[in-house]
Amino acid sequence: MKNKITGRSAFLALLKDEGVTHLFGNPGTTELPIMHALKDHPDLTYVMAMQESLVVAMADGFSRASGKLVACNVHVAPGLGNAMGSLYNASFTGTPLILTAGQQEQGHGLTEPVLYGPLVQMAAPLVKWAVEVTRLEDLPRIVRRAAKIATTPPTGPVFISLPGDILNAEAGIELGRSTRVDTRVKPSEESLQALTARILKAERPVIIVGDEIVKSDALQEAAELAETLGCPAYQSPTPYGAHFLSESPCFMGALARIQKIARDALSPYDLIIALGGDPLRMSVYSEVDPLPDGLSIVQVGLVDHDLARNYGADIALKADVRETLRALVPALKAAGGSALQARASQGLDALASKNWTARRRPLVDQISKHAETSPIDPDWLALQVVEAMPDNAILVDEGLTSSRQIIALRPHRDRYGYHALASGGIGWGLPASVGVSLANPQRPVVCYSGDGSSMYSIQSLWTAANHKLPLTFVIINNGGYRIIKQRLLAFHGDDHYVGMDFVDPPVDFAGVAKSLGLEATKVTNPGQLKSVLSSAFSRPGAKLIEVMVSNSVN
């Protein structure tokens, strides 16, 4: 006879068996069964955030910094509504995440009680799969399927609605077993030969890399491909992770998300080798197309939607990036022989004076001219943050206009060392950094955020303090939404900034941080930055440094 178990305890046991170590949540009445069951699962860490959008963003950060499946639980319809912006972000990055929400007991029937909402319909547009549990006996199959779907490329969030009567019911049920679909496939021999021949045919290839480089752990392999060809490599125009080894002789930085600049950068080449992502995702509309006329594309990745999304490809291979590169590089060397070696050597020599490393030196010199500028120059702040960070630190970046030089200053050296805003939905950085820190407790984490972004999710500071995380928040205070001011001026020639300032009254971020349990300080003198930052980054505990910078729009 099967041992009886409650739905609430079965749910938590299933999550743990799927590899979940932290449950991110904000409890409401319909989630009380889960809270009740947590006492029987002390090995599952509950992480409370003070609003549902933060719950999902923290889980998102944890997964992006670990590559693991994560779970988060929010309150019924309004709570799921609060979470939708962060769910959009997680959908954009393909985060393997199980999102659950408590639903009222099915005994309510059609009466639509207070807080009722059609949860499955609400979540469905932003997840890979959405379902409501209607029988306790189905709970194991649903959780197992959700975990499998979330972790199978293209990875992404899933949603489960959990009615209270299901969680409180008890029955003898089998919990089943976990399954992961292995998608680490490489192309067929015929496809590999065709790709090899097409790349060798190109006289001036260029590589553009995306986030699947991180997901497939292909940093070394991507760098080896570039060096084998002696060709430049760019991050895609949405460089939200450590997508290429910065100190490789082939790395050129990130492509601009402005069509004309991207087109000009790509015009010298005759073939784009796109690895693991949409190579040309733009932002603001332009009549200029970022792809130069006649420039061909070959593409490798596991996300169907990214393959030839906007531009046709000569070859598009649905395959794991790392496994493909491990087969492609030897094939190129064998087929290209000494001629390829000679061409690669010439290419590397030509890149030496203009690659990431070469361009960093004059950039540092240029920024350093503003070392004594007051109010503090945002680029000088970025340089000081980069130089003060320990080598093993992780940077979570939502500085927007104030972090424009971050990728040009701080080298990517490991797949989880850098995380940035991907979708454009601001407010992600603070809570995501909490999740990043929880996933990497042995590494210091620095969250670099604009003041406007931080006010979307400032309650995250409490969770950082509550868990005593080795996390430092650097808030860049320019007193408003600088990026919107810049665009109003650039696109409309208008410098009448309505609703873009918060200086009357000003926001005291250091004061807010102290009220939420953090050590906090405010810096106005550029000469103090180095010592304040170095001290904060080297000490344990959660801290906030508010830096007053220039509010200049240009």
Secondary structure, DSSP 4 states (H G I P E B T S, - for coil): -PPEEEHHHHHHHHHHHTT--EEEE---GGGHHHHHHGGG-TTSEEEE-SSHHHHHHHHHHHHHTT---EEEEE-THHHHHHHHHHHHHHHHHT--EEEEEEE--GGGTTS--TT---HHHHHGGGSS-EEE---GGGHHHHHHHHHHHHHSSSP--EEEEEEHHHHH-EEE----------------HHHHHHHHHHHHH-SSEEEEE-THHHHTT-HHHHHHHHHHHT--EEE-SS--B--S-TTSTTEEEEPPSSHHHHHHHHTT-SEEEEESS-TT---S--SS-SSPTT-EEEEEES-GGGTTSSS--SEEEES-HHHHHHHHHHHHHHHHHHHHHHHHHHHHHHHTTTSHHHHHHHHHHHHHTTTT-SSBPHHHHHHHHHHHS-TT-EEEEE-GGGGTTHHHHS---STTSEEE--SS-SS-HHHHHHHHHHH-TTS-EEEEEEHHHHTTSTTHHHHHHHTT-SEEEEEEE-SB-HHHHHHHHHHH-----SS-B-BTTBP-HHHHHHHTT-EEEEE--GGGHHHHHHHHHHSSS-EEEEEEB-----
